[in-house]
Amino acid sequence: RLREARDKIAELGTSDAFAYFSSSSHPRLWRLLARCSLESLDFRTAHMSFASCKDIQGIFFVRETSSLEDPVRQKADIAAFFGQCDEAEEIYHSIDRTDLAIRMRSNRGDWFRVVQLLQQNGVGEGNDNLLREAWRHIGDHYVDRCQWSKAAM
């Protein structure tokens, strides 16, 4: 059924697919339509699709992302929202927004990558605290796994 839904979205487009799916109440169909709508930057349909499956987080995300001026930044935020962190980071680097890539990685708890990004771009003003925090989280990671020698580094 989901494969058929993907084909229908590709065939009809997101707005027409919304009308087609309106008779169905299955949340997975609405989430699929919301994802396809976001990937094509159709925020109106994405908002209605998230509302149809009662996904409050998705509704707030659409509202926040649609208010951004830069469509490239919107694409990066959408990739991050769907867990495609490497793709989002690549887009952030392409628009020279390493700060957003670092923030995304720290929000995800990817502290090893945060340290790499900070070291690649030079620890600047304000990033000292973030670097200290990242090392503390990495130490906690090793403590949780009883790897005391790595935690002490």
C-alpha positions in Angstrom: 0.0 0.0 0.0 2.8 2.4 0.8 4.6 1.6 -2.5 1.3 2.4 -4.3 1.1 5.6 -2.3 4.6 6.7 -3.3 3.7 6.0 -7.0 0.5 8.0 -6.7 2.4 11.0 -5.1 4.9 10.8 -7.9 2.1 10.6 -10.5 -0.2 13.3 -9.1 2.1 15.7 -7.2 1.7 16.5 -3.6 -1.3 18.8 -3.6 -3.4 16.4 -5.8 -2.2 13.5 -3.7 -3.6 15.2 -0.6 -7.0 15.2 -2.2 -6.6 11.6 -3.2 -5.6 10.5 0.3 -8.2 12.5 2.1 -10.5 9.5 2.2 -7.8 7.5 4.1 -7.0 8.0 7.7 -3.9 6.0 8.0 -1.1 8.0 9.7 1.7 6.4 7.7 0.1 7.6 4.4 -0.1 11.2 5.8 3.5 11.1 7.1 4.7 9.8 3.7 2.8 12.7 2.0 4.2 15.2 4.5 7.7 14.0 3.8 7.3 14.2 0.0 5.8 17.6 0.4 8.6 18.9 2.5 11.2 17.5 0.0 9.5 19.5 -2.7 9.2 22.5 -0.4 5.4 22.4 -0.5 4.9 23.6 3.0 1.1 24.1 2.7 0.5 20.4 1.9 3.1 19.3 4.4 1.3 21.3 7.1 -2.1 19.8 6.3 -0.6 16.3 6.1 1.0 16.6 9.5 -2.2 17.9 10.9 -4.1 15.0 9.4 -1.9 12.5 11.3 -1.9 14.7 14.4 1.9 15.2 14.4 2.4 18.3 16.4 6.2 18.3 16.1 5.8 18.1 12.3 3.4 21.0 12.3 5.8 23.2 14.3 8.7 22.2 12.1 6.8 23.2 9.0 5.9 26.5 10.5 9.4 27.2 11.5 11.1 26.0 8.3 8.6 27.8 6.0 9.5 31.1 7.6 13.2 30.8 6.5 14.1 32.8 3.4 16.8 30.6 2.0 15.5 27.4 0.2 18.9 25.8 0.5 18.8 26.2 4.2 15.2 24.9 4.2 16.5 21.7 2.4 19.2 21.2 5.0 16.8 21.6 7.9 14.4 19.2 6.2 17.2 16.6 5.8 18.1 17.0 9.5 14.5 16.6 10.5 14.3 13.3 8.8 17.6 12.1 10.3 19.8 12.5 7.2 22.5 14.2 9.1 25.4 13.7 6.6 23.3 15.2 3.8 22.2 18.1 6.0 25.8 18.8 7.1 27.0 18.8 3.5 24.3 21.4 2.6 25.2 23.5 5.6 28.9 23.4 4.5 27.9 24.4 1.0 26.2 27.6 2.3 29.1 28.3 4.7 27.0 27.6 7.8 29.3 25.3 9.8 27.7 26.7 12.9 24.4 25.1 12.0 26.1 21.8 11.2 27.7 21.9 14.7 24.4 22.8 16.3 22.6 20.0 14.5 25.2 17.4 15.5 25.1 18.6 19.2 21.3 18.5 19.2 21.6 14.9 18.0 24.2 14.0 20.6 26.9 13.2 18.0 29.6 14.6 20.2 32.5 12.9 18.3 31.5 14.7 15.2 31.0 18.0 17.1 34.7 17.8 18.2 35.8 17.0 14.6 33.9 20.0 13.2 35.2 22.3 15.9 38.8 21.2 15.4 38.5 21.5 11.6 37.1 25.0 11.7 39.2 26.2 14.6 37.9 26.7 18.0 36.7 30.3 18.1 35.1 32.6 20.6 32.2 30.9 22.3 33.1 27.5 21.0 35.5 26.8 23.9 32.6 26.0 26.1 31.0 23.8 23.4 34.2 21.9 22.9 34.5 21.4 26.7 30.9 20.2 26.8 31.5 17.8 23.8 34.6 16.3 25.5 32.6 15.9 28.7 29.9 14.0 26.8 32.5 11.8 25.1 34.0 11.0 28.5 30.5 10.1 29.8 30.1 7.9 26.7 33.2 5.9 27.7 32.2 5.8 31.4 28.9 4.3 30.5 30.8 1.5 28.7 33.3 1.1 31.5 36.2 2.1 29.3 38.0 4.0 32.1 41.2 4.7 30.3 39.5 6.3 27.3 37.2 8.2 29.7 40.1 9.7 31.5 41.8 11.1 28.4 
